[in-house]
Each structure stands twice: as structure tokens, then as C-alpha cells.
Amino acid sequence: MEALLKILEDVQPGVDYRNCRRLIDDHILDSLSILALVAELEEEFDIVIPTVEIIPDNFNSAEQIWALIVRLRQED
């Protein structure tokens, strides 16, 4: 989880990622940020995030992103 928080901070600094639950809904992360985030996550965690998984439900909080990472790693 710490690696994820560092990536999020690198992509969009100055956000309380531990407590924010509306990263997409509140437009904290925009489409370009999401693309950068997906690329970083795929590299860091050795996963492939299918396009169908790039939805607000998977990216609205650090916990949701982490759950996606864990699920994709288990499916691999």
C-alpha cells in the first residue's frame, strides 16, 4: 500500500490519499492523471489493468485501487 501511496503522490501531489474517497467523483484525478497512474501501477506491480477495469468504482480511493491491484495479481 505504501508504494501505491507514493505513486499517487507522484502523479497528483498534495492530496490526502489515506482519507479521500472521491478521487474521481471530485475530479481530483482527471483522465490524464488516471492514464499516468495506470502506467505506473502496471510497471510497479507487474500487472495489466484492462480497459474495462478503468472505472470510477476502482479508482475513487486508494483502498479501491489497492483492492484492484490485489485482485489482478491474484488472477495472474
N, CA, C and O atoms as CSV, one atom per row, in Angstrom:
chain,resi,resn,atom,element,x,y,z
A,1,MET,N,N,0.827,-1.202,0.000
A,1,MET,CA,C,0.000,0.000,0.000
A,1,MET,C,C,0.867,1.261,0.000
A,1,MET,O,O,0.508,2.267,-0.611
A,2,GLU,N,N,2.003,1.201,0.684
A,2,GLU,CA,C,2.870,2.385,0.732
A,2,GLU,C,C,3.386,2.751,-0.655
A,2,GLU,O,O,3.491,3.931,-0.991
A,3,ALA,N,N,3.707,1.741,-1.460
A,3,ALA,CA,C,4.164,2.001,-2.831
A,3,ALA,C,C,3.058,2.677,-3.637
A,3,ALA,O,O,3.325,3.582,-4.428
A,4,LEU,N,N,1.824,2.240,-3.436
A,4,LEU,CA,C,0.688,2.864,-4.115
A,4,LEU,C,C,0.552,4.318,-3.701
A,4,LEU,O,O,0.373,5.184,-4.556
A,5,LEU,N,N,0.633,4.604,-2.415
A,5,LEU,CA,C,0.503,5.983,-1.936
A,5,LEU,C,C,1.599,6.872,-2.510
A,5,LEU,O,O,1.349,8.035,-2.827
A,6,LYS,N,N,2.806,6.338,-2.645
A,6,LYS,CA,C,3.893,7.116,-3.235
A,6,LYS,C,C,3.602,7.412,-4.703
A,6,LYS,O,O,3.822,8.531,-5.166
A,7,ILE,N,N,3.113,6.422,-5.429
A,7,ILE,CA,C,2.772,6.632,-6.839
A,7,ILE,C,C,1.680,7.691,-6.971
A,7,ILE,O,O,1.774,8.586,-7.811
A,8,LEU,N,N,0.659,7.586,-6.147
A,8,LEU,CA,C,-0.425,8.576,-6.191
A,8,LEU,C,C,0.111,9.977,-5.918
A,8,LEU,O,O,-0.265,10.933,-6.596
A,9,GLU,N,N,0.982,10.096,-4.935
A,9,GLU,CA,C,1.559,11.403,-4.593
A,9,GLU,C,C,2.410,11.941,-5.741
A,9,GLU,O,O,2.432,13.147,-5.986
A,10,ASP,N,N,3.109,11.052,-6.442
A,10,ASP,CA,C,3.912,11.479,-7.595
A,10,ASP,C,C,3.029,11.950,-8.742
A,10,ASP,O,O,3.354,12.921,-9.424
A,11,VAL,N,N,1.910,11.259,-8.954
A,11,VAL,CA,C,1.007,11.592,-10.057
A,11,VAL,C,C,0.241,12.886,-9.768
A,11,VAL,O,O,0.112,13.749,-10.636
A,12,GLN,N,N,-0.268,13.009,-8.534
A,12,GLN,CA,C,-1.050,14.198,-8.152
A,12,GLN,C,C,-0.697,14.559,-6.710
A,12,GLN,O,O,-1.321,14.051,-5.778
A,13,PRO,N,N,0.296,15.430,-6.516
A,13,PRO,CA,C,0.749,15.765,-5.157
A,13,PRO,C,C,-0.294,16.545,-4.350
A,13,PRO,O,O,-1.186,17.193,-4.897
A,14,GLY,N,N,-0.142,16.453,-3.030
A,14,GLY,CA,C,-0.909,17.301,-2.127
A,14,GLY,C,C,-2.310,16.829,-1.789
A,14,GLY,O,O,-3.132,17.627,-1.340
A,15,VAL,N,N,-2.600,15.562,-1.992
A,15,VAL,CA,C,-3.928,15.021,-1.697
A,15,VAL,C,C,-3.798,14.054,-0.521
A,15,VAL,O,O,-2.814,13.322,-0.424
A,16,ASP,N,N,-4.788,14.051,0.372
A,16,ASP,CA,C,-4.810,13.118,1.499
A,16,ASP,C,C,-5.369,11.782,1.003
A,16,ASP,O,O,-6.553,11.492,1.178
A,17,TYR,N,N,-4.515,10.980,0.390
A,17,TYR,CA,C,-4.952,9.734,-0.231
A,17,TYR,C,C,-5.409,8.690,0.784
A,17,TYR,O,O,-6.175,7.788,0.441
A,18,ARG,N,N,-4.955,8.801,2.010
A,18,ARG,CA,C,-5.383,7.840,3.028
A,18,ARG,C,C,-6.857,8.028,3.393
A,18,ARG,O,O,-7.515,7.075,3.810
A,19,ASN,N,N,-7.376,9.239,3.243
A,19,ASN,CA,C,-8.747,9.523,3.677
A,19,ASN,C,C,-9.704,9.904,2.556
A,19,ASN,O,O,-10.918,9.860,2.757
A,20,CYS,N,N,-9.211,10.271,1.404
A,20,CYS,CA,C,-10.080,10.705,0.314
A,20,CYS,C,C,-10.801,9.508,-0.290
A,20,CYS,O,O,-10.180,8.487,-0.585
A,21,ARG,N,N,-12.095,9.631,-0.470
A,21,ARG,CA,C,-12.925,8.556,-1.011
A,21,ARG,C,C,-13.602,8.921,-2.333
A,21,ARG,O,O,-14.423,8.162,-2.847
A,22,ARG,N,N,-13.251,10.089,-2.877
A,22,ARG,CA,C,-13.922,10.564,-4.087
A,22,ARG,C,C,-12.913,11.151,-5.082
A,22,ARG,O,O,-13.114,12.243,-5.612
A,23,LEU,N,N,-11.843,10.421,-5.322
A,23,LEU,CA,C,-10.778,10.918,-6.202
A,23,LEU,C,C,-11.292,11.215,-7.608
A,23,LEU,O,O,-10.899,12.211,-8.215
A,24,ILE,N,N,-12.157,10.367,-8.120
A,24,ILE,CA,C,-12.716,10.567,-9.459
A,24,ILE,C,C,-13.933,11.483,-9.381
A,24,ILE,O,O,-14.032,12.455,-10.130
A,25,ASP,N,N,-14.843,11.178,-8.488
A,25,ASP,CA,C,-16.089,11.941,-8.393
A,25,ASP,C,C,-15.848,13.428,-8.141
A,25,ASP,O,O,-16.596,14.271,-8.636
A,26,ASP,N,N,-14.812,13.749,-7.377
A,26,ASP,CA,C,-14.494,15.154,-7.077
A,26,ASP,C,C,-13.447,15.740,-8.029
A,26,ASP,O,O,-12.944,16.841,-7.803
A,27,HIS,N,N,-13.123,15.002,-9.090
A,27,HIS,CA,C,-12.195,15.456,-10.136
A,27,HIS,C,C,-10.796,15.760,-9.602
A,27,HIS,O,O,-10.096,16.623,-10.132
A,28,ILE,N,N,-10.396,15.045,-8.551
A,28,ILE,CA,C,-9.038,15.181,-8.041
A,28,ILE,C,C,-8.075,14.533,-9.032
A,28,ILE,O,O,-7.005,15.069,-9.318
A,29,LEU,N,N,-8.472,13.370,-9.551
A,29,LEU,CA,C,-7.723,12.717,-10.618
A,29,LEU,C,C,-8.502,12.894,-11.917
A,29,LEU,O,O,-9.664,12.499,-12.012
A,30,ASP,N,N,-7.852,13.491,-12.919
A,30,ASP,CA,C,-8.504,13.650,-14.215
A,30,ASP,C,C,-8.049,12.522,-15.148
A,30,ASP,O,O,-7.301,11.635,-14.737
A,31,SER,N,N,-8.493,12.559,-16.371
A,31,SER,CA,C,-8.204,11.464,-17.302
A,31,SER,C,C,-6.706,11.296,-17.546
A,31,SER,O,O,-6.224,10.167,-17.643
A,32,LEU,N,N,-5.974,12.382,-17.647
A,32,LEU,CA,C,-4.527,12.274,-17.850
A,32,LEU,C,C,-3.835,11.693,-16.618
A,32,LEU,O,O,-2.898,10.904,-16.738
A,33,SER,N,N,-4.297,12.082,-15.451
A,33,SER,CA,C,-3.744,11.528,-14.207
A,33,SER,C,C,-4.009,10.032,-14.120
A,33,SER,O,O,-3.149,9.263,-13.691
A,34,ILE,N,N,-5.201,9.629,-14.529
A,34,ILE,CA,C,-5.553,8.207,-14.494
A,34,ILE,C,C,-4.656,7.418,-15.446
A,34,ILE,O,O,-4.177,6.339,-15.097
A,35,LEU,N,N,-4.429,7.950,-16.647
A,35,LEU,CA,C,-3.559,7.262,-17.596
A,35,LEU,C,C,-2.140,7.110,-17.044
A,35,LEU,O,O,-1.531,6.047,-17.163
A,36,ALA,N,N,-1.627,8.170,-16.444
A,36,ALA,CA,C,-0.296,8.113,-15.839
A,36,ALA,C,C,-0.278,7.120,-14.679
A,36,ALA,O,O,0.670,6.351,-14.521
A,37,LEU,N,N,-1.329,7.146,-13.875
A,37,LEU,CA,C,-1.430,6.241,-12.738
A,37,LEU,C,C,-1.463,4.787,-13.194
A,37,LEU,O,O,-0.759,3.944,-12.636
A,38,VAL,N,N,-2.274,4.491,-14.201
A,38,VAL,CA,C,-2.373,3.124,-14.709
A,38,VAL,C,C,-1.002,2.637,-15.191
A,38,VAL,O,O,-0.599,1.513,-14.893
A,39,ALA,N,N,-0.304,3.471,-15.923
A,39,ALA,CA,C,1.027,3.087,-16.411
A,39,ALA,C,C,1.979,2.797,-15.253
A,39,ALA,O,O,2.714,1.810,-15.284
A,40,GLU,N,N,1.965,3.641,-14.247
A,40,GLU,CA,C,2.837,3.448,-13.086
A,40,GLU,C,C,2.468,2.183,-12.307
A,40,GLU,O,O,3.344,1.436,-11.871
A,41,LEU,N,N,1.173,1.955,-12.139
A,41,LEU,CA,C,0.720,0.771,-11.405
A,41,LEU,C,C,1.112,-0.512,-12.142
A,41,LEU,O,O,1.568,-1.477,-11.529
A,42,GLU,N,N,0.930,-0.507,-13.450
A,42,GLU,CA,C,1.278,-1.688,-14.234
A,42,GLU,C,C,2.764,-1.998,-14.114
A,42,GLU,O,O,3.152,-3.160,-13.991
A,43,GLU,N,N,3.587,-0.969,-14.148
A,43,GLU,CA,C,5.030,-1.177,-14.038
A,43,GLU,C,C,5.434,-1.597,-12.633
A,43,GLU,O,O,6.187,-2.557,-12.467
A,44,GLU,N,N,4.952,-0.900,-11.638
A,44,GLU,CA,C,5.353,-1.157,-10.250
A,44,GLU,C,C,4.901,-2.531,-9.756
A,44,GLU,O,O,5.655,-3.231,-9.081
A,45,PHE,N,N,3.669,-2.912,-10.094
A,45,PHE,CA,C,3.092,-4.131,-9.537
A,45,PHE,C,C,3.049,-5.290,-10.531
A,45,PHE,O,O,2.497,-6.349,-10.234
A,46,ASP,N,N,3.633,-5.084,-11.712
A,46,ASP,CA,C,3.708,-6.130,-12.735
A,46,ASP,C,C,2.328,-6.718,-13.039
A,46,ASP,O,O,2.127,-7.932,-13.011
A,47,ILE,N,N,1.396,-5.825,-13.325
A,47,ILE,CA,C,0.032,-6.209,-13.666
A,47,ILE,C,C,-0.359,-5.538,-14.974
A,47,ILE,O,O,0.318,-4.622,-15.442
A,48,VAL,N,N,-1.453,-6.000,-15.554
A,48,VAL,CA,C,-2.071,-5.339,-16.691
A,48,VAL,C,C,-3.473,-4.963,-16.249
A,48,VAL,O,O,-4.247,-5.815,-15.813
A,49,ILE,N,N,-3.793,-3.685,-16.364
A,49,ILE,CA,C,-5.126,-3.210,-15.989
A,49,ILE,C,C,-5.954,-3.096,-17.264
A,49,ILE,O,O,-5.746,-2.182,-18.062
A,50,PRO,N,N,-6.896,-4.025,-17.458
A,50,PRO,CA,C,-7.729,-3.968,-18.665
A,50,PRO,C,C,-8.560,-2.682,-18.704
A,50,PRO,O,O,-8.931,-2.134,-17.666
A,51,THR,N,N,-8.835,-2.229,-19.890
A,51,THR,CA,C,-9.620,-1.003,-20.071
A,51,THR,C,C,-10.948,-1.073,-19.326
A,51,THR,O,O,-11.388,-0.071,-18.762
A,52,VAL,N,N,-11.589,-2.224,-19.312
A,52,VAL,CA,C,-12.890,-2.365,-18.643
A,52,VAL,C,C,-12.792,-2.161,-17.135
A,52,VAL,O,O,-13.809,-1.940,-16.478
A,53,GLU,N,N,-11.586,-2.233,-16.579
A,53,GLU,CA,C,-11.386,-2.022,-15.139
A,53,GLU,C,C,-11.134,-0.554,-14.790
A,53,GLU,O,O,-11.106,-0.193,-13.614
A,54,ILE,N,N,-10.953,0.285,-15.799
A,54,ILE,CA,C,-10.667,1.703,-15.542
A,54,ILE,C,C,-11.998,2.438,-15.422
A,54,ILE,O,O,-12.446,3.128,-16.337
A,55,ILE,N,N,-12.612,2.257,-14.248
A,55,ILE,CA,C,-13.908,2.848,-13.931
A,55,ILE,C,C,-13.816,3.521,-12.568
A,55,ILE,O,O,-12.959,3.159,-11.762
A,56,PRO,N,N,-14.683,4.493,-12.295
A,56,PRO,CA,C,-14.618,5.194,-11.008
A,56,PRO,C,C,-14.648,4.275,-9.791
A,56,PRO,O,O,-13.964,4.544,-8.803
A,57,ASP,N,N,-15.426,3.196,-9.844
A,57,ASP,CA,C,-15.501,2.296,-8.695
A,57,ASP,C,C,-14.148,1.708,-8.314
A,57,ASP,O,O,-13.937,1.344,-7.157
A,58,ASN,N,N,-13.235,1.610,-9.268
A,58,ASN,CA,C,-11.909,1.057,-8.979
A,58,ASN,C,C,-10.866,2.116,-8.649
A,58,ASN,O,O,-9.760,1.781,-8.226
A,59,PHE,N,N,-11.205,3.397,-8.838
A,59,PHE,CA,C,-10.198,4.450,-8.686
A,59,PHE,C,C,-10.632,5.617,-7.797
A,59,PHE,O,O,-9.952,6.643,-7.777
A,60,ASN,N,N,-11.728,5.497,-7.071
A,60,ASN,CA,C,-12.202,6.603,-6.241
A,60,ASN,C,C,-11.428,6.768,-4.938
A,60,ASN,O,O,-11.498,7.825,-4.310
A,61,SER,N,N,-10.691,5.737,-4.524
A,61,SER,CA,C,-9.891,5.849,-3.293
A,61,SER,C,C,-8.670,4.955,-3.405
A,61,SER,O,O,-8.609,4.052,-4.239
A,62,ALA,N,N,-7.704,5.228,-2.550
A,62,ALA,CA,C,-6.505,4.390,-2.524
A,62,ALA,C,C,-6.876,2.949,-2.177
A,62,ALA,O,O,-6.287,2.012,-2.716
A,63,GLU,N,N,-7.843,2.766,-1.285
A,63,GLU,CA,C,-8.268,1.422,-0.901
A,63,GLU,C,C,-8.867,0.671,-2.089
A,63,GLU,O,O,-8.613,-0.520,-2.266
A,64,GLN,N,N,-9.660,1.368,-2.900
A,64,GLN,CA,C,-10.252,0.727,-4.071
A,64,GLN,C,C,-9.182,0.382,-5.107
A,64,GLN,O,O,-9.233,-0.675,-5.735
A,65,ILE,N,N,-8.223,1.275,-5.275
A,65,ILE,CA,C,-7.117,0.999,-6.204
A,65,ILE,C,C,-6.317,-0.195,-5.704
A,65,ILE,O,O,-5.957,-1.077,-6.485
A,66,TRP,N,N,-6.036,-0.226,-4.402
A,66,TRP,CA,C,-5.280,-1.337,-3.829
A,66,TRP,C,C,-6.035,-2.649,-4.011
A,66,TRP,O,O,-5.427,-3.667,-4.342
A,67,ALA,N,N,-7.348,-2.640,-3.801
A,67,ALA,CA,C,-8.157,-3.848,-3.989
A,67,ALA,C,C,-8.068,-4.326,-5.439
A,67,ALA,O,O,-7.997,-5.529,-5.692
A,68,LEU,N,N,-8.071,-3.399,-6.382
A,68,LEU,CA,C,-7.923,-3.750,-7.794
A,68,LEU,C,C,-6.566,-4.410,-8.041
A,68,LEU,O,O,-6.485,-5.433,-8.721
A,69,ILE,N,N,-5.514,-3.828,-7.494
A,69,ILE,CA,C,-4.171,-4.372,-7.666
A,69,ILE,C,C,-4.112,-5.799,-7.106
A,69,ILE,O,O,-3.615,-6.708,-7.770
A,70,VAL,N,N,-4.608,-5.987,-5.911
A,70,VAL,CA,C,-4.573,-7.303,-5.276
A,70,VAL,C,C,-5.360,-8.312,-6.111
A,70,VAL,O,O,-4.895,-9.430,-6.333
A,71,ARG,N,N,-6.532,-7.926,-6.568
A,71,ARG,CA,C,-7.359,-8.822,-7.369
A,71,ARG,C,C,-6.662,-9.205,-8.685
A,71,ARG,O,O,-6.664,-10.372,-9.077
A,72,LEU,N,N,-6.075,-8.223,-9.352
A,72,LEU,CA,C,-5.403,-8.504,-10.621
A,72,LEU,C,C,-4.163,-9.371,-10.426
A,72,LEU,O,O,-3.845,-10.204,-11.274
A,73,ARG,N,N,-3.476,-9.177,-9.328
A,73,ARG,CA,C,-2.303,-10.015,-9.049
A,73,ARG,C,C,-2.709,-11.456,-8.753
A,73,ARG,O,O,-1.992,-12.390,-9.113
A,74,GLN,N,N,-3.852,-11.639,-8.101
A,74,GLN,CA,C,-4.328,-12.985,-7.806
A,74,GLN,C,C,-4.812,-13.692,-9.067
A,74,GLN,O,O,-4.686,-14.911,-9.182
A,75,GLU,N,N,-5.360,-12.938,-10.007
A,75,GLU,CA,C,-5.861,-13.513,-11.252
A,75,GLU,C,C,-4.731,-13.932,-12.170
A,75,GLU,O,O,-4.916,-14.776,-13.047
A,76,ASP,N,N,-3.560,-13.345,-11.972
A,76,ASP,CA,C,-2.418,-13.610,-12.860
A,76,ASP,C,C,-1.854,-14.979,-12.727
A,76,ASP,O,O,-0.895,-15.322,-13.418
